[in-house]
């Protein structure tokens, strides 16, 4: 008998703003025709319901706490083209979306760089309670000088940022464990709400943080939220292997994705965890059509809507490097700066050719490097299966080119196709975010 193929995990990528990975999204004709209002909270409740109907693992919000002025030293291009600006805080939306759903996971980004572990532990334990165990926290550090400046600080070196991150999450773990699972007894006759012997201080005194504890939030359903991570650097990968329940990765090339997958799984095992404990979700941008030709037309329409200046601005912000210092027609591969070399490698894998700064910026504005999977629902399902089976797993983070229509189309067309193939769940088998991520077989 052929080997049983594993379940493909799916998460929906969102931002609490007018653009996600695509700078064309806010001005796309199909977005406009839907009466899109990105600031209206009911939109996100609708998306959550759609994704739960599709039995997705989670909806996930990225977040940046700055408007970039890296390109040309001015915020004007970022504001003009909505290059991940504005972005409202997504965390309040999680409870709003939880109120109209019962199973789907609800995740968001929260930077540790300008917060104290006690606040973060309290916030995320509360969200885990409010969502009944469906919370997921994407742990990040500051990546751009603008975000540090908003908090009155200089951008710290990468090594220090990750050293702080390790200690930060360890303090949070201690705080989440400061209430024993059975500490709350609610003995009304005896007048005892909780057993004091089962609530303890943590007395943490480390290099970066001091915290007495205990947390003033009871043990949450998941004993703290599921942990997400998106690190690609060696230190980021180590952090993910040690703590993450899932990783969001951008790897458009199969060989690169396979190498990344094997490295993370090996690192997870080295940290004393089962490799399956950390799922890897590769970012893709599905573009669906009634025929392949129709899908290609939609791809061309979308990609043509991305302005070059916007692409330059968002890429400069992500690199924290001003691309206006370079000629747009210069081959990025000829640059020696490490951040430019990494970006050139990402986009060269898509075409096999060297790209100019202009070409890389346009592609970054289209998808931030996510692989565009284009075709009919059957063809996109074929591409997803081939990618997962070649790489080894585990699934995808889905990013739309227009909203909410592209999300609805994927749920209505591709999800049933994957279910027919036995590659995606037809029903949830658990109730928490970790339950969904740990499910490996389709019942």
N, C-alpha and C positions, 0 to 999 in steps of 0.2 A: 504494500500500500504506500502511496506517496506520503511524504512527511506532512504533518498537519501544520498549516501556516498560521503564524501568530496574528493576533488582533492588531490592527492599525489604530494608533491613538490620534485623536484630532482635537485641536484647540483653535478657537477663533481669536485672532489678533484684533485689538481695538485701541483707539486713543480717545481721550475725552477732548477732542478737538476736530477741526475741519479736515485734516489730512492724517493718513496713517503712514504706510510705506510709500504710497503714491501721491506725488504732488498734484496729480491731475484729478484726484478723487473729488475734491470739493466743487470743481467746475465741470465735471463730467455730465453730459446731457442726461444720462440715466439717473444720476444723483439729483440733479435739479428737478427732473420730472417727478421724482418721488416726494417732492416737497420737503427735502432734507433740511433739518434744523439740528445741527450737531450739538447745540447747547440745551436742547429739550430733553429732559430726563426720560420721558416716555419712550423715546427712540431706543434707548438702551434696554429698557424693559422689554420692548418688542424683540430686539436682537436676542436677548437672553431666552425668551420663550421659543424663538425659532431654533436656536442652537440646542435647547433642551429637547425640543421635538425631534431634532436630528440625533439625539443621544451623544453629543460631543462631550469630551472629557471636561472642557472648561471654556469659559470666555476669559480673555486676559487683556489687561490694559497696560500698555507701555506708558512711561511718563518721563518728562524732562522738566526740570525746574528752572528754565532760563529761556531767554530769547537770544539767539546767537548773534554776535557782532563780529565773528571771526572773519567773515568774508568782507574784504575792503574796509574793515574797522568800523562798520556801521550796521545797525539793526535793520535798515531800510529793506534790503532784499528779503530777509527772513519774514518781515511783516508783510511786505507786498505779495509774496507768493505763499504765505502760510506754511513755511517750512518747519513743520512741527511746532508752530506758534500761531495762535494762542493754544495753550493746553490747560484746561481746568483740572483741578485735582480729581483723580478718578476714584479715590477710596470711598467718598460718600456714596458713590453710585453702587458699590457692592451690596450694601444693605438694601438699597432701593430695588435692585435686581433680584436679590434673594427673596423679597417679599412676594414676588409673582412667580417664583420657581421653587422646586423642591429637591432637585437632584444635581443639576449641573454645577460644576466647580466654578468659583468666582475668584479671579486672581488680579493682582495689580502690582506695579513697581513701587518700591519705597526705598529711597537712598539712605544708607546708614551714615553718610559722610558728615551730616550736619544735624544729627539727632543723638539722643542718649538711649542706650539699650532699654532702660526702664520704660520710657515712653513707647518705644517700638513694641516691646513685649506686651505691654498693656493694650495698645491699640489692636495688635493682631490677635491676641487672645479674645478680645471683645468681639472682633469681626468673626472669629471662628465660632463663638457662641451665637451671634446673630444670624449666621448662615447655617447653623446646625452642622458644623464640621465640613463646610465646603470652601473654606478660605485657602488661598495660596498667595504667598508673598514672594515676589521677585526681588531678591536681594541684590542691590547694585551699589557701586561707589561712584562718586562724581567723576565725569569724564571730560568736562569742559571748564575752562577758567571762568566763564560767565556764571556758572552755577555756584562756584566757590565765592565769587565776588558778591553774589546776592546774599550770602551769609557772612560777608565781611572777612573772608579768608582768602589766602592764596591757595592755588591748586596744589595739593600734596603730591609727592612722588608716588608712582604706581606701587612700589614695594611697600611703602608705609600705608597706603590705602588698603591693601589687602591684609597687612598685618592687623590693622584696626578692625577689618571686617571679620577676621577669624575670632578675635576677642569679643567683638560685638555679638556675634551669633552664639558664642558660648555663654555669655551673660544672659542672653534671652532664654537659652535652653534651661539654665539654672532657675530663672524666674518662673518659667512655665511649669517646672517641676516642684516649685516651692509649696504648692498645695498637692497633697496626696490625692489620688483618685477618689478615695472614700472619706475625705476630710469633712464634707458637708453631710451632717446626719439629720438635720431638721427634726429633732426630737422636741416636739412642742410641749409634751407633758413635763419633761425634765427642764425645759427652757434652754436647751442647748442647740444652737444653730450649727456650729461646726466644732470639731474636736481640735483644740489648740495644739495637741501633741502631734497633729498631722499637718501643721502649717509651720514652715521653718524659714529663718533668715538664710541668705546665701553668703553674705559677708565677702563679696568679691572685691579684691584689691589687685588690679593688674597694671600693666604698663600704660594703658590708655584710659581705662574706666575704673571707677569705684562705684559699688552698688551694695547697699545693705540688704534690701529685700525685706520681707517677701513681696511678691506681686499682690496687689489688692484686687485681683480678678481670679475667680476660681478656676480649677483645671478645666481647660476647654475640650470640646469633643475629640479633636485630633492631638491634644496635648501640645498646642501650638499649631500654626498653619502648616500646610505643605510648603516646602521651600523650592522656589524656582531660581534659576541662574542663567546667565547668558554670556559667561566669560569665554574668551577664545585664547587669551594669553596663557602662558604656562601657569602663572599664579591663579588666574581665573579658573583654569581647568582643575587645579588642585582643590580650590575652594568648592567647586561643583561636585567633584568626586567625593569629598568628605561630607557634604551637607545636603546636596540637592536631591529632591524627589523627581525633578524634571529639569531639562535644559532646553532653552530655545537657541538654535544654531542656524547660521546662514552658511550653507555649503552648496553652491550650485553645481559643483562638479562631483561626479560619483566617486572618483578615486579619492578626492579630498574628504568627502563625507565619510567614506569607509575608514580612512585613516583617523579621522576625528572620532568616529564612533568607537573604534578599537582602542584608541588612547584613553577615552573617558571610561569605558568599561574596565580596562585594565587598571586605571587609577582608582576606580570605585572598589575593585577587589583588593587593591593594595591598602585601602583605608579600612579594610575589614568588613566591608559591606558586600552583599550579593550584587553582581552586576545588574540584575533586573531591578534593583532598588532605585536606580536612576534612569529614567526614560529620557531619550533624546528626540526632540521634536524639531525637524528641519523646516525652515520657513519656505513657503511656496506662495505663488500668486496665481490661483486658478483663473483661467479665462475661458468661459464656456460659450459654445455656439450650437445652433441647430445642425450645422455641418462644420467640417473642418475649415472650409473657406470662410464661413460666417465668423467663426472664432478668430481666424487670422485678421479679418477686417476689424473686429472689435479690439484686437491687440494693437493694430496699427493706429486706430482712432485714439485709443488711450495713450499710447506712447507719444503720439504727436502733440498731445495737450500739455506735456511737461516742458516748462520754459527753461532755457539754458541757465539763466541767472539763478533761478530757483535751485536747479541741480548743483550749481557751484556753491550756493549758500548752504544747502543742507550737507553737502559733502565736506565743506570747510568746517562746519560745526561739528560733525562727527569725528573728523580728524583732529580738530583743534589746530588747524593749519590753514593759513590764508592762501587759497588757490589763486587769488588775483596777482600774486607774486610770480606766477608762471604764465607762459604763453599758452593759450587754449589749444594750440596745435602741437605743443610739445608732447613727445611720447612719455607717458608717466613712468614707464619702465627704465628710462634713462636717469631718473632721479635717484639719489642715494638715501634720502630720508626714509627711515624704517616705516613710518606710517603710510607713506606713499607707495612703498614697495608692497606692503601687505594689501593695499587696496587694488593695485595693479594685478596682483596675483589672483584676487577674487574675480575680477572681471575678465582676465585673460582666459580663465577656465571656461567661460561661456562661449568663447569664439575661437580660441586657439591662436589669436593674433594679438599683437601689441596695440594698445589703444592710446589715443591722445587724451589729454586732460579733459577736453571738451566732450569726448565720447564717454569717458568714465563718469563725468558729472551728469550727463543726460541719463545714463542708465541708472545711476544712483537715485536720481529724481523719480524715475519710473517705479523702482521696486526696492531700493536700498540693497540691491544684490540678491534679492530673492529670485529663485528660479521661476519663470513664467511657464506654467503648464497649460498648453493651449489645445483646444479641440472640443469634440463632443463630450458628453458625460462619460461615455464608454471609453473614449480615447484618454481622457484625463485620469480615469480610474486605472487604465492600463499603465500610464506613466507613473502614477503613485505606487502601484504594486511593484513595478520594475525597480523603482528607486529603493523602496523598502527592502525588497528581496536581495538586491545587489549589495546594499549597505549593511543589512543585517537587522534593521529596525530603527526606530520604534514607531515613528509617526510624523505628523506635520502640524505646524502652526500656519493657519490659513489667513492670508491677507487679501482683502477685496480691492478691486479697482473702482468700484462704485458702491454706495451704501444706501439702503440696506439690501438692494436688489441682488447683488452678487452673492451675499450671504444666503439669501432665500433660495437662489438658484442652486447653489452647491448642496444645501440640505435637501432640496426637493429632487435633484437629479443625480448627483454623484453619490450621496449617502446610500440611497436604495441600491445603486449598482454595486457598491462595496459590500452591502449586506447580502445581496444575492450571491456574491462570490465567497461568502463566509469570512470576510476580512474585517468586518466591523460589527459591533454589538447591535442587536435589535432591541435590547432592553438593558437598563442599568442593573448590575448585579450587586452593587453596594450603595452606600448612602453618603460617603465622604469623598473629598477630593483625592485623598490617598487611595481609597478603594478603587476609584476609576483608573488611576495611574497604575495600580498594581494588577489590574485585570489583564491577563496575557492571552487568554483563549476565548473564542466566541462560543458560548454555550449552545 
